[in-house]
Amino acid sequence: MGRQGERDSPVSPGLCQEGGQIQGGRAANYLGGRAELERFRVLPVKTSLGIWAFGPMVTRFVPGGYKPERAGQTTVERVREAVEGLGDLIDGYEFHYPEELSADNLDEVRDALDGHDLYCIATGLHLDSRFGKGGLVSPDEAVERYGADALRLYILYMGPAEQDKEWSDAGIEGTARLVDRVWRLALEVATRVAVDAPADGELVRAAHRTIDRVSDDILRRFQFHTPIAALFELVNEIYRVKDDPSRAGEVRFASDVCTRMLPWPSSPRRRSSGYWTLRNASPETPGMP
């Protein structure tokens, strides 16, 4: 593509309703004759080129890049190569932030541009090593660090299944803390003397409301993120009164709800472990479900 303005090389005409004229031909016939063309003029065309084209050209389909031999080049080296080879054919260059252009190399890149523009700065996750497989994130590292239960819990907690979701390391850390918190609660309650749950009580009512909410969300609405939010709320209520001896029965009942019913189907391993821990038994104990 050429430029119109600084030099008179032919270009494909652009149209603008600001007065002036445009070349005729088929365009004139399409727009309804010469009178209509008087409302348009030729616009200058500016050329630009993404500097990523001078790199390995990584894509989600070719994670190693089409030109892996260029992987070791710096942005400054690529800019110099482009400017020397293309000269005035290109007005400006496009960069991805922060992999190609950042505060660390901005001055060097400007020198290498030799008067050409920084035409565009865009984000580009395909240049981030975490997105070497495109828009996908491998769960292997998260499973190794936080466990499969925390990963499943986070995926379900991110939002409705029909909506797009954006991965966040901070988010999975939060769900991992929740899983650990429920597990610590089960261990602590299991060491206490078993107390029958009262027929009524603030925490007992909260647990029953949570059971109803979770059952409706999963079985009727087929939503999984809202039950996890309910788990957050109930766990907070339990921790608020768990050291009150007069409410030991309520705490044990609500803790049983948390460990046995609510984490399903997101955290089956911790659910099973918490279930048996609260009963001071093992899965092989006769009579246990």
Buried (B, 14 or more C-beta within 10 A) or exposed (E): EEBBEEEEEEBEBEBEEEEEEBEEEEBBEEBEEEEEBEBBBBBEBBBBBBBBEBBBBBEEEEBEBEBEEBEEBBBBBBBBBBBEEEEEEBBBBBBBEBBBBBEEBEEBBBEBBEEBEBBEBEEBEBBEEEBBEBEEBEBEEBBEEBBBBBBBBBBBBBBEEEEEBEBEEEBBBBBBEBBBBBBEBBEEBBEEEEBEBEEEBEBBEBBEEBBEBBEEBBEEEEBBBBBBEBBBEBBEBBEEBBEEEEBBBBBBBBBBBBBBBBBEEBBEEBBBBBBBBBBEEEEEEEEEE
